[in-house]
Amino acid sequence: MGWQDLTGYECNYNSFHLEDYAPVQVTILDDGQPQISTEDQIVLLRLGMVVADAVLRLVRALPQPTAVRCIVLANDTNGTFRFHRIRPSEDWIDLEDWSGTRGT
């Protein structure tokens, strides 16, 4: 599948677009790009925090809880929520390869 580790796989698999579930307006510009206002980006971030809280509560209720990381991102084109199990030898991004476009 091209995944170097389980963390990368989980971040991709356990990901969804917040704007699909939030009362925000996504305008499509003439060039086909979506546009989300600053106010609606805040709505997306707040929704992401609510989802993160719910995920953490569910994980804590497991018979053997594990450490997880929730990632909430929002910008002027979309908002995403991701989560993954924390593994000491893995990270969800390669900081040396970060281009600012990953995570959308």
N, C-alpha and C positions, 0 to 999 in steps of 0.2 A: 504493500500500500504506500510505500514511500515514507513511512513514519520512522524516525530515528529512535523514538522512545515512547513509552506509554503516556507520558505527560502531554506531549504534542498531540497524540491521538485523542486523548480525553478532552483537551481544549477545543479541538475541532468538532468532536462528536457531541460534547455537552455545551453546545453553543446555539443561541438563537437571537434573532433580531428583535429588540425591545419595541421598535416602532410598529411591529405587527400586532402588538397587544396593548398599546397605549393610546390614549385619546390625543394624539398629536397630528399636526398637519404636515404632510410630506409633499412639497411642491416639486414637480418635475420641470427642470429648466429646459430651454430650447435645445441645449446640447445633450439632453437625455439624463443629466445628472440629477439625483434627488437633492433637495435643499430643506433643511430643518432649522427653524429659528432657534436663537439662543434660549428663549423661554421654554420651548419644547425640548431642547436638549436637557434642560434641568429636570423636566418631567421624566425623561428617559432615565436619567441618573437616579432619580428618586425611586422609580419603579425597580431599577436594578438593585438598589439597596434593599428593597422589600423582598425581592426574590432571594437575594443573598442571605438575608435573615432567615427566611423559610428553609433554605437548603441547609444552613448551619444547624437550625433546630432539628431537622430530620437526621442529620449526621450524628448529632450529639445523642439522639434517642436510640441509636443502633446499639445492639448488645456489645459490640466492640467498636466504639467510635474511632475514627481516624482523622488525621489533620487534612483539611481541604483548603484550597484557595479559591475564592470567588473573584472574578475579574469583571468589572463593569466599565464599559467604554461608551462615550457618546461624542459625536462631532457633528458638523453641519450636514453630513450625508446619511448617518445612521447611528444606531445605538446597539451594542451587543452585550450579552451576558454569557459568561463562560465559567466553568469551574473544573477543578482537577484535584486529585489526591496529591498531597505534598510528598515528594520523594527527595531524599537528601542529594542524590546524584543527578537530578534532572531539574530543568526550569522550563517554563512555558514559552520563553523566547530565547533566541540567541542574541544577546546584546551587541555582539560584534557585527551581526547581520541585520540589525534593526534599521528599517527604512522609513518607519512611520506609516506604512500602508498595511503592515501585517496587523491582524487583530480586527479587521473589518469583515 
